Amino acid sequence: MAFPARSVSRIALAAVTALSLTLQAAPVRAEEGMSLIRDTEIEEILRKDSEPIFKAAGVDSKSIEILLIGSKDLNAFAGPGTMGVFTGLILESENPNQLQGVIAHEVGHLAAGHSARSGEMTSAGMTPFLLTMGLGVLAALAGSGEGAAGLIGSASYFGTLGAMGYSREQESRADQAGAAILERAGLSGKGLVEFFDNFRYQEVFQEARRFAYFRSHPLSSSRIEALRHRVEQNAHYDTPDTPEAVAEHEIMKAKLDGFINPTVAITKYDEKDTSYPARYARAIAYYQMKQPDQSLKMIDALLAEQPNNPYLWELKGQVLFEFGRAQEAEAPQRKSVELKPDAPLLRINLGQTLIALDDKAKVEEGVGELRKALTQEHDNATAWRILAQAYDKQGKEGLARLATGEYFFATGDATQARVFAMRAREKLDKDTPEWRRATDIVLTSNPSKDDLKDLASEGSINRRSSR
């Protein structure tokens, strides 16, 4: 599926052309139908679901990056500093507690110190996996599918995921650890049992026909019953999901359906269903099906009911922008930023629209919006790409080259990052912060012998090492 993510709110699951001016132009593809995606609203819901679990496990939630992977696969994983959730898993979960149960199970693997099924993490390619998690995946999580493509792709990331698997004994231990974590978090373990019970039939399938999750996490009836017995003894077994959590879960699923399966969503959420998630899904689906007027009509009706919903304003601006109505898109995108000023992805949307208006004052304002966003997400490759375009419009050649260098640096293309940083140094005033940043990029992007010789001759290397 494909979400060009101009909006990082827009879930981008497909590549876009340069002319589309969308935010995530080159999502990572591990295999057909799989890519890294960004959506501020969904990420916030996932974090709400996950934070009590992390806390109960003794993990600092701020140290965990949540990776949203666009795939039909029913899968999830937890690695040092990172948790990955597949869209297929979200759509298959019936309620928040089921999703939280799977998350707790994955955190349980970490708590139990489990390694890959092969026995040694390095033999399964886990070393580059862990390095990528610690150093590279931040680019994807900061809104840069392009950065993830270079950093994650080069580490054979998804191949490593395929190699991760656990024994039945490890699965049972993770079940027990997950159940304990859920209880400490004040959450029911019922959802985890329900989820596994829903897929009990996977046990009889040949391995090739099973969901990837149950190939790497072997399921058995005895395991399910052992888990059921454990969680039924817990004090919070009958603790229900809060109405707010249920509502957010339905919104998350509806949004994914609208973007990923628009033709299916129109039928699944038919006109008889007047709930907010259903109407939200239909508005997105019409947009995806290239019926902007119908989509905008539905969005306006939703906004009449929820005038302070930043995601509805962002969606309206997105539809207008992507159908060539950039001037009209400015106002709703401003509103989305006004309502949620701490969301850099929404600010990037506004900055990109302002730059597209070709008005000098608007371009300057757009540059300001992008720079504000980059203070929060410095590795957002697409923001750097758009900023380079803006500087080029302004005739600021040195800054344009530096921004392009930053773009390639974030995408993991060391060669091009070095090339553009060297070009930027030629146009920037010596010893300015921008010039020094260009020098840093050169020195951290596999500089050639000639580059090092040039830098040494002017003393740049010594100055850098003394800072």
C-alpha positions in Angstrom: 0.0 0.0 0.0 1.1 3.5 -0.3 1.0 6.6 1.7 3.3 9.2 0.4 3.4 10.9 3.7 3.7 14.5 3.0 2.1 14.6 6.2 3.7 12.7 8.5 0.2 12.4 9.6 -0.7 10.9 6.5 0.8 7.5 7.1 2.9 7.3 4.1 3.4 3.9 2.8 4.5 4.4 -0.8 7.1 6.2 -2.7 6.2 9.6 -4.1 7.7 11.7 -6.9 9.5 14.9 -6.2 6.6 16.9 -7.7 4.2 15.5 -5.1 5.9 17.5 -2.4 5.0 14.8 0.2 6.8 14.3 3.4 8.1 10.8 3.1 9.3 10.2 -0.4 11.1 6.8 -0.1 9.8 4.5 2.6 11.8 1.5 3.5 10.7 -1.7 1.8 11.8 -5.0 3.2 9.6 -7.0 0.9 6.6 -6.3 -1.2 3.9 -4.6 0.8 6.1 -3.6 3.8 7.4 -0.2 4.7 8.1 2.1 7.6 5.3 4.7 8.1 4.7 7.8 10.2 1.5 9.1 11.7 1.5 11.4 14.7 -2.0 10.5 15.8 -1.4 6.7 15.7 2.0 7.0 17.3 0.5 8.9 20.2 -2.2 6.2 20.7 0.5 3.5 20.6 2.6 5.3 23.1 -0.4 5.7 25.5 -1.0 2.0 25.2 2.6 1.1 25.8 3.8 3.6 28.5 2.2 1.8 31.5 3.7 -1.5 30.2 7.2 0.0 29.9 6.9 1.6 33.4 5.8 -1.7 34.9 8.7 -3.4 33.3 11.1 -0.9 34.7 11.9 0.6 31.4 12.1 4.4 30.7 9.4 4.9 28.1 11.2 8.0 26.8 14.1 5.7 25.8 11.9 3.6 23.7 11.2 4.6 20.1 8.0 3.2 18.6 8.4 2.0 15.0 5.2 1.6 13.0 5.6 -0.8 10.1 3.1 -0.9 7.2 2.5 -4.6 6.5 -0.4 -7.0 6.4 1.7 -9.3 8.6 0.4 -9.8 12.1 3.7 -9.1 13.9 5.4 -7.1 16.6 8.9 -7.0 18.1 10.8 -5.4 20.9 14.5 -4.6 20.8 16.9 -2.5 22.9 15.5 1.0 22.8 12.9 0.1 20.1 9.4 -1.4 19.8 8.0 -2.3 16.4 4.3 -2.8 15.7 2.9 -3.9 12.4 -0.3 -2.4 11.0 -1.6 -5.9 10.5 -1.4 -6.6 14.2 -3.3 -3.4 15.0 -6.1 -4.2 12.5 -6.4 -7.7 13.8 -6.6 -6.7 17.5 -10.2 -6.4 18.7 -9.6 -4.0 21.6 -6.8 -2.1 23.3 -6.2 -4.8 25.9 -5.4 -7.4 23.1 -2.8 -5.1 21.6 -1.4 -4.2 25.0 -1.1 -8.0 25.7 1.0 -8.6 22.7 3.2 -5.6 23.5 3.6 -6.9 27.1 4.6 -10.3 25.7 7.3 -8.7 23.5 8.6 -6.7 26.4 8.5 -10.0 28.3 11.0 -11.4 25.9 13.4 -8.5 26.6 12.8 -8.9 30.4 13.8 -12.6 30.1 16.9 -11.7 28.0 15.9 -13.9 25.1 18.0 -14.0 22.0 17.3 -15.2 18.5 16.2 -18.8 18.1 19.5 -19.6 16.3 21.3 -19.4 19.6 23.7 -16.6 18.9 22.5 -13.1 18.1 25.4 -12.5 15.8 24.8 -15.5 13.7 21.3 -14.2 13.1 22.6 -10.8 12.1 21.6 -9.3 15.4 24.7 -7.1 15.7 23.8 -4.8 12.8 20.2 -5.0 14.0 21.1 -3.6 17.4 23.4 -1.0 15.9 20.7 0.1 13.6 18.2 0.3 16.4 20.5 2.4 18.5 21.9 4.7 15.7 19.8 4.6 12.6 16.1 3.9 13.3 15.7 7.3 14.9 15.7 8.8 11.4 12.6 6.8 10.5 11.0 7.6 13.7 11.7 11.3 13.2 9.7 11.3 10.0 12.4 10.2 7.6 11.5 7.1 5.7 14.4 8.0 3.5 16.8 8.0 6.4 15.5 4.7 7.5 16.0 3.3 3.9 19.7 4.0 4.2 20.3 3.2 7.8 18.0 0.3 8.3 18.3 -1.2 4.8 22.1 -1.3 5.0 21.9 -3.3 8.2 19.7 -6.0 6.6 17.1 -5.1 9.2 14.1 -6.9 8.0 16.1 -10.0 7.1 17.2 -10.0 10.8 13.6 -9.7 11.9 12.8 -12.8 9.8 15.6 -14.6 11.7 14.3 -13.8 15.1 12.4 -16.6 16.6 11.9 -18.2 20.0 11.5 -21.7 21.4 8.3 -22.8 22.9 10.0 -22.6 26.3 11.0 -19.0 25.7 7.5 -18.2 24.5 6.0 -19.6 27.7 8.5 -17.6 29.8 7.6 -14.5 27.9 3.9 -15.2 28.4 4.5 -15.4 32.2 6.7 -12.3 32.2 4.1 -10.4 30.1 1.3 -11.5 32.4 3.3 -10.2 35.4 4.0 -6.9 33.7 0.3 -6.4 32.8 -0.7 -7.0 36.4 1.9 -4.6 37.7 0.6 -2.0 35.2 -3.0 -2.5 36.5 -4.0 -4.0 33.2 -5.9 -7.2 32.5 -4.1 -10.2 30.9 -7.4 -11.3 29.4 -6.7 -9.6 26.1 -3.4 -11.5 25.5 -5.2 -14.9 26.0 -8.1 -13.8 23.8 -5.7 -12.7 21.1 -3.8 -16.0 21.1 -7.1 -17.9 21.4 -8.3 -16.2 18.2 -5.4 -17.6 16.3 -5.3 -21.1 17.9 -6.1 -22.5 14.5 -2.6 -21.4 13.4 -1.2 -24.4 15.3 -2.6 -26.8 12.6 -1.3 -24.9 9.6 1.9 -25.8 7.8 4.6 -23.2 8.7 4.4 -21.5 5.3 0.7 -20.7 5.8 1.1 -19.3 9.2 1.3 -15.6 10.1 4.9 -14.5 10.4 4.3 -13.8 14.1 3.3 -17.4 14.9 6.1 -18.8 12.8 8.6 -17.0 15.0 6.5 -17.3 18.1 5.2 -20.9 18.1 1.7 -21.3 19.5 0.2 -24.3 21.2 -3.0 -25.1 23.0 -1.1 -26.1 26.2 0.7 -22.7 26.1 -2.6 -20.8 25.8 -4.2 -22.8 28.6 -1.2 -22.2 30.9 -1.4 -18.5 30.2 -5.1 -18.5 30.8 -4.7 -20.1 34.2 -2.0 -17.6 35.1 -3.9 -14.4 34.2 -7.2 -15.6 35.7 -5.5 -15.5 39.1 -4.4 -11.9 38.7 -6.3 -9.2 40.6 -6.8 -7.1 37.4 -8.1 -9.9 35.2 -11.6 -8.3 35.0 -10.3 -4.7 34.6 -12.0 -3.3 31.5 -10.5 -1.0 28.9 -11.4 2.6 29.5 -13.9 4.2 27.2 -11.2 6.6 26.0 -8.8 3.7 25.1 -11.5 1.9 23.3 -12.4 5.0 21.3 -8.8 5.7 20.4 -8.3 2.1 19.3 -11.2 2.3 17.0 -10.0 5.6 15.6 -6.6 4.1 15.0 -8.0 1.1 13.1 -10.4 3.2 11.1 -7.6 5.5 10.0 -5.4 2.6 8.9 -8.3 1.0 7.0 -9.1 4.3 5.3 -5.5 4.8 4.1 -4.5 1.1 3.5 -7.8 -0.4 2.2 -9.9 2.5 0.9 -12.2 0.5 -1.3 -12.8 -2.1 1.5 -13.2 0.7 4.1 -16.1 2.3 2.1 -18.0 -1.0 2.4 -16.8 -1.9 5.9 -17.8 1.5 7.3 -20.9 2.0 5.3 -23.2 5.1 5.4 -25.4 3.5 8.0 -22.6 3.7 10.5 -22.6 7.3 11.8 -19.9 6.8 14.4 -16.9 9.1 14.3 -14.4 6.3 13.4 -16.6 5.2 10.5 -17.0 8.7 9.1 -13.3 9.3 9.6 -12.4 6.2 7.7 -14.8 7.1 4.8 -13.4 10.7 4.6 -9.9 9.2 4.3 -11.0 6.5 1.9 -12.6 9.0 -0.5 -9.4 11.1 -0.4 -7.4 7.9 -1.2 -9.8 7.1 -4.0 -9.2 10.6 -5.6 -12.5 12.0 -4.7 -11.4 15.1 -2.8 -14.7 17.0 -2.9 -16.5 14.1 -1.2 -13.7 13.8 1.3 -13.6 17.5 2.1 -17.4 17.5 2.6 -17.1 14.8 5.2 -14.1 16.4 6.9 -16.0 19.7 7.2 -18.9 17.8 8.8 -16.5 16.2 11.3 -14.8 19.6 12.0 -18.2 21.1 12.8 -18.4 18.6 15.6 -14.7 18.7 16.6 -13.4 22.1 15.8 -10.3 21.6 18.0 -9.2 18.3 16.5 -5.7 19.0 15.0 -5.7 15.8 12.9 -8.9 16.7 11.1 -7.5 20.2 10.2 -4.3 18.5 9.1 -6.2 16.0 7.0 -8.2 18.9 5.4 -5.0 20.8 4.6 -3.4 17.6 3.2 -6.3 16.9 0.8 -6.3 20.5 -0.4 -2.5 20.6 -0.9 -2.2 17.3 -2.7 -5.0 18.2 -5.1 -3.3 21.4 -6.1 -5.0 23.9 -3.8 -2.0 25.0 -1.7 -3.4 28.5 -1.0 -6.5 26.9 0.6 -4.4 24.4 2.4 -2.5 27.1 4.4 -5.3 28.0 6.8 -6.2 24.5 8.0 -2.6 23.6 8.3 -2.0 26.7 10.4 -4.9 25.6 12.6 -3.4 22.1 13.1 -0.1 23.6 14.3 -1.9 26.1 16.5 -3.8 23.3 18.1 -0.8 21.0 18.4 2.4 23.2 18.4 4.5 20.4 19.9 4.0 18.1 16.8 7.0 18.7 14.4 5.4 16.6 11.7 2.4 19.0 11.5 4.7 22.0 11.5 6.7 20.5 8.5 3.4 20.2 6.6 2.7 23.9 7.1 6.3 24.8 6.2 6.2 22.9 3.0 2.9 24.5 2.0 4.2 28.0 2.7 7.3 27.3 0.6 5.1 26.0 -2.3 3.2 29.3 -2.4 6.2 31.1 -4.0 5.7 34.3 -2.0 8.9 35.6 -0.5 7.4 36.3 2.9 5.7 33.0 3.0 8.9 31.2 1.9 10.8 32.9 4.7 8.1 31.9 7.2 8.1 28.3 5.8 11.9 28.2 6.4 11.2 29.2 10.0 8.6 26.5 10.5 11.0 23.8 9.1 13.8 25.0 11.3 11.6 24.8 14.4 10.6 21.3 13.5 14.2 20.3 13.0 15.1 21.4 16.5 12.9 18.5 17.6 13.7 16.0 14.8 17.1 16.9 13.5 17.3 13.7 11.5 14.1 14.3 9.5 15.5 13.8 6.0 12.5 15.2 4.1 12.4 18.4 6.2 16.1 18.9 5.1 15.1 18.3 1.5 12.3 20.8 1.6 14.5 23.3 3.4 17.1 22.9 0.6 14.5 23.8 -1.9 13.5 26.9 0.1 17.1 28.1 0.4 17.5 27.6 -3.3 14.5 29.8 -4.0 16.0 32.4 -1.7 19.3 32.3 -3.5 21.2 31.1 -0.4 23.3 28.6 -2.2 25.6 27.7 0.6 22.7 26.9 3.0 20.9 25.0 0.2 24.0 22.8 -0.3 24.3 22.3 3.5 20.7 21.3 3.8 21.1 18.8 0.9 24.1 17.4 2.7 22.0 17.1 5.9 19.4 15.3 3.8 21.9 12.7 2.5 23.5 12.4 5.9 20.1 11.5 7.4 19.4 9.0 4.6 22.7 7.3 5.2 24.2 8.2 1.9 27.6 9.1 3.2 29.1 9.8 -0.2 26.6 12.4 -1.3 26.5 13.9 2.2 30.2 14.5 2.0 30.0 15.8 -1.6 27.4 18.4 -0.7 29.0 19.4 2.6 32.2 20.1 0.8 30.3 22.2 -1.8 28.6 24.0 1.1 31.9 24.9 2.7 32.9 26.7 -0.5 29.9 29.0 -0.3 29.6 29.5 3.5 31.5 32.1 5.5 34.5 30.4 7.2 34.2 29.5 10.9 30.4 30.2 11.0 28.3 27.5 12.8 27.0 26.4 9.3 30.5 26.1 7.9 31.6 24.1 11.0 28.6 21.8 10.6 29.5 21.2 7.0 33.0 20.3 8.1 31.6 17.9 10.7 29.5 16.1 8.0 32.5 15.7 5.9 34.6 14.2 8.7 31.8 11.8 9.7 30.9 10.7 6.2 33.9 8.6 5.1 36.0 11.5 3.8 38.5 10.8 1.0 42.2 11.3 1.5 42.0 14.4 -0.6 39.2 15.8 1.6 41.3 15.1 4.8 44.3 16.7 3.2 42.3 19.8 2.4 40.8 20.0 5.8 44.2 19.4 7.5 45.8 22.1 5.5 43.3 24.7 6.7 43.4 23.5 10.2 39.7 22.4 10.2 40.5 19.0 11.7 42.4 20.4 14.6 39.7 23.0 15.3 37.1 20.2 15.3 39.0 18.0 17.7 39.6 20.8 20.1 35.9 21.7 20.4 
